[in-house]
Every structure is written in C-alpha cells, then in structure tokens.
Amino acid sequence: MFEQNLFDPEHLIRSGDAMKRISPVAQFATLSDRLSDSVGEVHWNLSASRDLNHRISLALELSANLVLKCQRCLGPLEYELNETRRFALFKDEDALPSLEDEEEDVDCMVVTGEMDAFALIEEELLLALPMMPLHDSESCHASSGAQEEEGELELKPSPFAMLSRLRNS
C-alpha cells in the first residue's frame, strides 16, 4: 500500500540519491483533518549532504495545492504551498548548538538511526499552513452575506421601537 519511507540519512549521503516523490494528500492523515478537501498531491524532494561543519544536512522541498477551509465563511479556499526547509542533524542533545549559535534558516534536530520521511513531511506541511486561512474580502462569501443581512435588518422595524410607541401612548 505505502512505499518505503524510512531512510538513513548517512546512507542517503553515501548513495548520492534523493527521495523525490509525489504522494496523495489523503495519505497524510493529520494534514487531511485540517483541510476542507483532501484531494491533490504533495510533491516532495528530500536530499542529504554534509555541511561545512561536516554535519549531516537535509534539504526538503515541498509543493502542493491544498484546499483549506476559510475561517470567515467556512467555504473552500485554494492554497498554493511552496516550502524549502533545511535541517542539521545531531547524534545527541549535547551536540546541539546553543540558541545564539543556531543558523536562522536551519532547524536542528537529534536523530539516531532511520527517519520517517512521511512524518517529517507532514509536520512541515502542517507548520507551513496559515494559522487562520481567509479568502480576501472581495471573494469571501461571508462578506457578501453579512452585507445582505445588514440590508435586511435596516428594512425591518425594530421591535423595541414598537414597544416604545406603545409605552408613550
């Protein structure tokens, strides 16, 4: 059903290969739960190398067209995701650099042995999603619905105005 997605970063470096795949969005269960529709594909490319400090470095490229849920109108919102992430891998926590020494565009992680490419990819997809996806105000269905409701409210007489008239008579 699923292809082998466990990999050893050391082996990936030695082989000189990259894991380049296209995976269905529906294959990422946690991501699918956050979407309005889990159609489409995630294009990903994962490669490994050694950086200038001889650390294992991973490069991850992600692209997908996802269907999120607009938080204003709850309708479908198409979202184009293109991310490039870099990771520096360490064998134990003692080897991690201090916060001041970390490179800004590189995430540091402790890895011993094989890694799950799908888990890494899904986590990065989730982190790349907007916290509050919204249509722009012109194309959001909630904006036009709110304007229609305001117009309807202006046409109806206030029930409190009726009560005030009764009380004054």
Short mmCIF file of the C-alpha atoms (twelve columns), coordinates in Angstrom:
data_MODEL
# 
_entry.id   MODEL 
# 
loop_
_atom_site.group_PDB 
_atom_site.id 
_atom_site.type_symbol 
_atom_site.label_atom_id 
_atom_site.label_alt_id 
_atom_site.label_comp_id 
_atom_site.label_asym_id 
_atom_site.label_seq_id 
_atom_site.Cartn_x 
_atom_site.Cartn_y 
_atom_site.Cartn_z 
_atom_site.pdbx_PDB_model_num 
ATOM 1   C CA . MET A 1   0.000   0.000  0.000  1 
ATOM 2   C CA . PHE A 2   2.558   2.606  1.109  1 
ATOM 3   C CA . GLU A 3   6.051   2.744  -0.282 1 
ATOM 4   C CA . GLN A 4   9.072   2.511  1.984  1 
ATOM 5   C CA . ASN A 5   9.564   5.945  3.542  1 
ATOM 6   C CA . LEU A 6   12.098  5.145  6.232  1 
ATOM 7   C CA . PHE A 7   15.570  6.314  5.364  1 
ATOM 8   C CA . ASP A 8   19.016  6.508  6.902  1 
ATOM 9   C CA . PRO A 9   20.492  9.979  6.325  1 
ATOM 10  C CA . GLU A 10  24.055  8.552  6.245  1 
ATOM 11  C CA . HIS A 11  23.059  6.079  3.545  1 
ATOM 12  C CA . LEU A 12  21.322  8.833  1.569  1 
ATOM 13  C CA . ILE A 13  24.572  10.830 1.584  1 
ATOM 14  C CA . ARG A 14  26.701  7.836  0.553  1 
ATOM 15  C CA . SER A 15  24.361  6.885  -2.275 1 
ATOM 16  C CA . GLY A 16  24.112  10.463 -3.543 1 
ATOM 17  C CA . ASP A 17  20.422  9.862  -4.232 1 
ATOM 18  C CA . ALA A 18  17.480  11.989 -3.260 1 
ATOM 19  C CA . MET A 19  13.996  10.853 -2.314 1 
ATOM 20  C CA . LYS A 20  11.820  12.549 -4.902 1 
ATOM 21  C CA . ARG A 21  8.172   11.551 -4.762 1 
ATOM 22  C CA . ILE A 22  4.599   12.567 -5.378 1 
ATOM 23  C CA . SER A 23  2.258   11.494 -2.587 1 
ATOM 24  C CA . PRO A 24  -1.527  11.849 -2.355 1 
ATOM 25  C CA . VAL A 25  -2.666  14.446 0.171  1 
ATOM 26  C CA . ALA A 26  -5.044  11.850 1.644  1 
ATOM 27  C CA . GLN A 27  -2.008  9.790  2.693  1 
ATOM 28  C CA . PHE A 28  -1.196  12.421 5.345  1 
ATOM 29  C CA . ALA A 29  -3.956  11.775 7.919  1 
ATOM 30  C CA . THR A 30  -3.275  14.683 10.287 1 
ATOM 31  C CA . LEU A 31  -2.943  17.135 7.404  1 
ATOM 32  C CA . SER A 32  -6.165  15.837 5.810  1 
ATOM 33  C CA . ASP A 33  -8.038  16.550 9.057  1 
ATOM 34  C CA . ARG A 34  -7.092  20.245 8.751  1 
ATOM 35  C CA . LEU A 35  -8.232  20.545 5.129  1 
ATOM 36  C CA . SER A 36  -11.618 21.185 3.581  1 
ATOM 37  C CA . ASP A 37  -10.887 18.519 0.958  1 
ATOM 38  C CA . SER A 38  -8.000  16.057 0.802  1 
ATOM 39  C CA . VAL A 39  -7.716  15.899 -2.983 1 
ATOM 40  C CA . GLY A 40  -4.450  16.587 -4.741 1 
ATOM 41  C CA . GLU A 41  -0.829  15.666 -4.402 1 
ATOM 42  C CA . VAL A 42  2.219   16.712 -2.424 1 
ATOM 43  C CA . HIS A 43  5.404   16.934 -4.472 1 
ATOM 44  C CA . TRP A 44  8.469   16.477 -2.287 1 
ATOM 45  C CA . ASN A 45  12.180  16.145 -2.673 1 
ATOM 46  C CA . LEU A 46  14.418  15.150 0.245  1 
ATOM 47  C CA . SER A 47  18.205  15.120 -0.101 1 
ATOM 48  C CA . ALA A 48  21.094  14.785 2.322  1 
ATOM 49  C CA . SER A 49  24.640  16.132 2.316  1 
ATOM 50  C CA . ARG A 50  27.389  17.244 4.684  1 
ATOM 51  C CA . ASP A 51  27.596  20.928 5.558  1 
ATOM 52  C CA . LEU A 52  30.774  22.963 6.125  1 
ATOM 53  C CA . ASN A 53  30.938  21.700 9.722  1 
ATOM 54  C CA . HIS A 54  30.714  18.058 8.500  1 
ATOM 55  C CA . ARG A 55  27.237  17.692 9.999  1 
ATOM 56  C CA . ILE A 56  24.515  15.836 8.153  1 
ATOM 57  C CA . SER A 57  22.285  18.338 6.470  1 
ATOM 58  C CA . LEU A 58  18.862  17.626 4.977  1 
ATOM 59  C CA . ALA A 59  17.152  19.741 2.344  1 
ATOM 60  C CA . LEU A 60  13.398  19.352 1.903  1 
ATOM 61  C CA . GLU A 61  11.392  20.919 -0.911 1 
ATOM 62  C CA . LEU A 62  7.593   20.760 -0.727 1 
ATOM 63  C CA . SER A 63  4.891   21.918 -3.100 1 
ATOM 64  C CA . ALA A 64  1.167   21.259 -3.075 1 
ATOM 65  C CA . ASN A 65  -2.139  22.830 -3.956 1 
ATOM 66  C CA . LEU A 66  -4.309  22.338 -0.889 1 
ATOM 67  C CA . VAL A 67  -7.961  23.099 -0.189 1 
ATOM 68  C CA . LEU A 68  -8.242  24.768 3.213  1 
ATOM 69  C CA . LYS A 69  -11.367 25.971 4.999  1 
ATOM 70  C CA . CYS A 70  -11.866 29.743 5.125  1 
ATOM 71  C CA . GLN A 71  -12.368 30.694 8.767  1 
ATOM 72  C CA . ARG A 72  -14.679 33.550 7.820  1 
ATOM 73  C CA . CYS A 73  -17.191 31.809 5.514  1 
ATOM 74  C CA . LEU A 74  -16.202 28.136 6.120  1 
ATOM 75  C CA . GLY A 75  -16.045 27.647 2.351  1 
ATOM 76  C CA . PRO A 76  -13.186 26.017 0.420  1 
ATOM 77  C CA . LEU A 77  -10.040 28.095 -0.013 1 
ATOM 78  C CA . GLU A 78  -7.369  27.074 -2.513 1 
ATOM 79  C CA . TYR A 79  -3.887  27.465 -1.091 1 
ATOM 80  C CA . GLU A 80  -0.638  27.030 -3.008 1 
ATOM 81  C CA . LEU A 81  2.157   25.813 -0.748 1 
ATOM 82  C CA . ASN A 82  5.831   26.007 -1.734 1 
ATOM 83  C CA . GLU A 83  8.350   25.465 1.044  1 
ATOM 84  C CA . THR A 84  12.046  24.789 1.253  1 
ATOM 85  C CA . ARG A 85  13.419  23.683 4.614  1 
ATOM 86  C CA . ARG A 86  16.920  22.833 5.819  1 
ATOM 87  C CA . PHE A 87  17.847  20.685 8.808  1 
ATOM 88  C CA . ALA A 88  21.097  19.998 10.625 1 
ATOM 89  C CA . LEU A 89  21.149  16.568 12.260 1 
ATOM 90  C CA . PHE A 90  22.897  15.752 15.530 1 
ATOM 91  C CA . LYS A 91  23.526  12.422 17.279 1 
ATOM 92  C CA . ASP A 92  22.597  13.665 20.783 1 
ATOM 93  C CA . GLU A 93  21.270  16.724 22.602 1 
ATOM 94  C CA . ASP A 94  24.701  17.653 23.961 1 
ATOM 95  C CA . ALA A 95  25.905  18.273 20.406 1 
ATOM 96  C CA . LEU A 96  23.090  20.744 19.631 1 
ATOM 97  C CA . PRO A 97  24.260  24.346 19.225 1 
ATOM 98  C CA . SER A 98  23.065  26.975 21.688 1 
ATOM 99  C CA . LEU A 99  20.207  29.216 20.598 1 
ATOM 100 C CA . GLU A 100 22.651  32.057 19.882 1 
ATOM 101 C CA . ASP A 101 24.788  29.826 17.645 1 
ATOM 102 C CA . GLU A 102 21.945  28.331 15.594 1 
ATOM 103 C CA . GLU A 103 21.684  29.375 11.986 1 
ATOM 104 C CA . GLU A 104 18.487  31.273 11.309 1 
ATOM 105 C CA . ASP A 105 17.243  29.248 8.332  1 
ATOM 106 C CA . VAL A 106 18.351  25.818 9.589  1 
ATOM 107 C CA . ASP A 107 16.374  23.683 12.036 1 
ATOM 108 C CA . CYS A 108 18.423  21.480 14.337 1 
ATOM 109 C CA . MET A 109 17.236  18.014 15.306 1 
ATOM 110 C CA . VAL A 110 18.534  14.997 17.144 1 
ATOM 111 C CA . VAL A 111 18.404  11.843 15.023 1 
ATOM 112 C CA . THR A 112 19.654  8.379  15.830 1 
ATOM 113 C CA . GLY A 113 19.207  5.872  13.051 1 
ATOM 114 C CA . GLU A 114 16.445  5.856  10.480 1 
ATOM 115 C CA . MET A 115 13.993  8.674  9.924  1 
ATOM 116 C CA . ASP A 116 10.415  8.588  8.689  1 
ATOM 117 C CA . ALA A 117 10.194  10.836 5.640  1 
ATOM 118 C CA . PHE A 118 6.371   10.970 5.801  1 
ATOM 119 C CA . ALA A 119 6.369   12.110 9.437  1 
ATOM 120 C CA . LEU A 120 8.902   14.848 8.638  1 
ATOM 121 C CA . ILE A 121 6.991   15.967 5.555  1 
ATOM 122 C CA . GLU A 122 3.610   16.021 7.283  1 
ATOM 123 C CA . GLU A 123 4.995   18.032 10.181 1 
ATOM 124 C CA . GLU A 124 6.496   20.594 7.797  1 
ATOM 125 C CA . LEU A 125 3.264   20.785 5.788  1 
ATOM 126 C CA . LEU A 126 1.310   21.475 8.973  1 
ATOM 127 C CA . LEU A 127 3.776   24.152 10.059 1 
ATOM 128 C CA . ALA A 128 3.547   25.825 6.635  1 
ATOM 129 C CA . LEU A 129 -0.241  26.222 6.773  1 
ATOM 130 C CA . PRO A 130 -1.604  29.652 7.684  1 
ATOM 131 C CA . MET A 131 -2.909  29.849 11.247 1 
ATOM 132 C CA . MET A 132 -6.153  31.438 10.104 1 
ATOM 133 C CA . PRO A 133 -6.852  30.874 6.400  1 
ATOM 134 C CA . LEU A 134 -9.139  33.529 4.949  1 
ATOM 135 C CA . HIS A 135 -10.353 34.467 1.485  1 
ATOM 136 C CA . ASP A 136 -9.610  38.036 0.511  1 
ATOM 137 C CA . SER A 137 -12.542 40.275 1.422  1 
ATOM 138 C CA . GLU A 138 -13.819 40.574 -2.185 1 
ATOM 139 C CA . SER A 139 -14.132 36.827 -2.773 1 
ATOM 140 C CA . CYS A 140 -15.293 35.705 0.675  1 
ATOM 141 C CA . HIS A 141 -18.894 34.506 0.825  1 
ATOM 142 C CA . ALA A 142 -19.262 35.671 4.433  1 
ATOM 143 C CA . SER A 143 -18.573 39.295 3.462  1 
ATOM 144 C CA . SER A 144 -21.413 39.406 0.930  1 
ATOM 145 C CA . GLY A 145 -23.714 37.510 3.284  1 
ATOM 146 C CA . ALA A 146 -23.059 39.994 6.095  1 
ATOM 147 C CA . GLN A 147 -23.857 42.915 3.771  1 
ATOM 148 C CA . GLU A 148 -27.127 41.257 2.712  1 
ATOM 149 C CA . GLU A 149 -28.083 40.674 6.356  1 
ATOM 150 C CA . GLU A 150 -27.318 44.315 7.208  1 
ATOM 151 C CA . GLY A 151 -29.613 45.427 4.387  1 
ATOM 152 C CA . GLU A 152 -32.404 43.173 5.651  1 
ATOM 153 C CA . LEU A 153 -32.018 44.483 9.192  1 
ATOM 154 C CA . GLU A 154 -32.384 48.083 8.031  1 
ATOM 155 C CA . LEU A 155 -35.682 47.269 6.306  1 
ATOM 156 C CA . LYS A 156 -37.308 45.635 9.344  1 
ATOM 157 C CA . PRO A 157 -38.664 47.892 12.073 1 
ATOM 158 C CA . SER A 158 -37.092 47.445 15.464 1 
ATOM 159 C CA . PRO A 159 -39.374 45.596 17.927 1 
ATOM 160 C CA . PHE A 160 -38.148 47.930 20.650 1 
ATOM 161 C CA . ALA A 161 -39.313 50.952 18.650 1 
ATOM 162 C CA . MET A 162 -42.795 49.406 18.613 1 
ATOM 163 C CA . LEU A 163 -42.682 48.937 22.399 1 
ATOM 164 C CA . SER A 164 -41.566 52.499 22.882 1 
ATOM 165 C CA . ARG A 165 -44.511 53.776 20.844 1 
ATOM 166 C CA . LEU A 166 -46.923 51.626 22.879 1 
ATOM 167 C CA . ARG A 167 -45.477 52.847 26.154 1 
ATOM 168 C CA . ASN A 168 -45.701 56.508 25.110 1 
ATOM 169 C CA . SER A 169 -49.347 56.230 24.085 1 
# 
